[in-house]
Amino acid sequence: MASSRMLDSDHLSAIAVWTAACLVGGFFLWLLSDIVWHGVAEISWEFLTTAPLNAGRDGGIGPILVSTALILLVCMVVALPIGLGTAILLAEFTTDESLFGRLIRRSLDVLAGVPSIIFGLFGNAFFSVTLGLGFSILSGGLTLACMVLPILIRSTEEGFRAVPTDYRLSAAALGLSRFTTLTHLLLPAAIPGLLVGFILSIGRAIAETAALIFTSGYVDRMPESLLDSGRALSIHIFDLSMNVPGGDAKAYASALVLISLLFAITTLSAWIADQWLHRRIIPV
Amino acid sequence: MNQPMDSTHRLPSWLRPPDGLPGHQPSPLIQTEKLSLAYGTQPAFDSVSLSINRGCITALVGPSGSGKTSFLTCLNRLTDLIPRCHVSGRVHLGELDVLSPKTDVLQLRRRVGMIFQKPNPFPLSIRKNLEFPLREHGMTDREHLDHLLLTTLQDVGLWAEVKDRLESPALALSGGQQQRLCMARALALSPEVLLMDEPCSALDPLSSGVVEDLITSLRGRYTVVIVTHNLAQARRIADDVALFWVQHGTGQLIEQGSSKQIFDHPQHELTAAYINGIRG
């Protein structure tokens, strides 16, 4: 009797878990197939390389891809070192109980939940106006960097915390300095955590619209420097679907490019990290 | 910090003049005076004054929680890494005041190597496990590194087993092999003292025997301090034995003396009870 009841609850939980998984997977597949279905016909080499015409109804997304890449580049160049440094400070040089560590962690958790429009307004006020960077790729990239830092820092910190204490103790017992231990042992071992942070961050950055409207702007010309305004892919999609009648087909095609880019970046970064770790013989 | 080793260190370890030989009058290398350690408000051991003889194997025995491992970590200041860990008293290694804030801990830890309960090779190749600490201590000469690799791996009896796969991951070795690699890694730095925290307890009986023989072979060349729960092992390998016990809520040193004295003529009733298996 007892065992059959156990079996029932086992079955029930299995059904619940599978249903949830199928719902999530199904929703993603539906979304993806809708975008591919409507967008794939527009994709061509010409679409990827030429400038948009007629408010985006015709032409391609060449300058927009360049702007997007530059914004992401600025974002990551700024966010990665700061994120890594803060994560190392939190994981290796502060204890769980220390006031300083608790304060920073709490602030980051709050920041991670702040809506992106707030970051956009902050970026506009601080980078565009106060620092005088105006509507530019630099303003946009810096704003995105602020936005992704909390996620990047917390997952990198988790990566460091997941490294067994044994490594630290055995390295110390061999008379190795903390710096050597950090750069040669802990950093490689924490790479998986850093990678998760990087993928989440870049995913959030590449899909960001609200934070960029007020900072990098709308201009769809080819940018000539980081101080030029540049339209990100996500803003282009938003504009085509909301403000441009007859822009749906190109919006779908742009969304398809965005999703493919995201997929390519995450796959590539995972592959690079894997290769690098294998060369160092650290099982991931 | 990164000076090259002096000329005697360049000799293979088996050619080096022994630091002490059994049979000769032993002289103390490490002395602790009223050494106490507490984690926060929780004392681990209190007021331990112990002297450890040069070139001898000293076994620390006693029940779990009596502060043996904590005592060991004071000798190479690994306690510095433990948050809220407070150490008081004195530790002398020869002339060196170990606990003084002026002591260069990296140099200290090079003189005092440590082997942990669980083998903990780095997630690198076998070769890099040995070479990485050596390089960090300023040895970059290829020939010298290769020579040390060969002699230390031979010293721990691992050479024949791994010579064809030096580039493969150290973590792919068996537990016993990993522990011997860790010993080779520590020995390559030519320490004077080796601290061992139950080095055999995580190994199967066969590997345990191999590691135990290895420890015995270090007698005379290194000063070994070994924590063990295995009284039979202590009896087999130790020159000197110190018994720790929990009293008044903290670890205390009950009795110390030569292995023969402790096992054959224990002075303290707790020692007698413990070695006869009545308590502990």
Interface residues (C-beta under 8 A of the other chain):
Chain A: T95 E97 P164 D166 Y167 R168 L169 S170 A171 A172 A173 L174 G175 L176 S177 T180 H184 L185 P188 A189 R280 I281 I282 P283
Chain B: N76 L78 D80 L81 P83 V105 L106 Q107 L108 R109 R110 G113 M114 F116 K118 N120 F122 P123 L124 S125 K128 F132 P133 E136 H137 S168 P169 L171 C182 R185 A186 L189
